Every structure is written in C-alpha cells, then in structure tokens.
Amino acid sequence: MTVSVKESSAETVSAKILEIRRKITDNSYVDNAVQRIASVLSRQITAQPCRLKEVIYG
C-alpha cells in the first residue's frame, strides 16, 4: 500500500495526525488493524440470526 503524505509545517498539523501518519506507514500496524476490523465484522455477522428463510418464504 502506498501512502502519499503532503508536506506541511508541523504548526498546521496536529500531533494526532502526525501519530496516525506514522502508524499507517507501519505494515504490521495496518495488518493488525485490518485483522481487528475483520474480527469485529465476523462477530457481528455471525451474531445475527439467519433471516434468509423469512425473506424467501415470507
């Protein structure tokens, strides 16, 4: 993944933005974040009852 960072003065960029920019250049951080998102989505999908029969059969 390529991340383009626009050069700007440190005065106009908050510390939080600088921290996030640093983190997203770290491949292990991004991989871990994607894994966490996938885990949360999987739990949410499997926690919902299957409503396919209701949709098909009314």
HUKA-V9349 format. One record per pair of residues at least 6 apart in sequence whose C-alpha atoms are under 8 Angstrom apart, sorted by the first residue. I is the first residue (numbers start at 1). J is the second residue. Records with the same first field share a line. If there is no record, write none. Layout:
I->J  J
This chain:
3->24  25
5->21
23->29  30
24->30
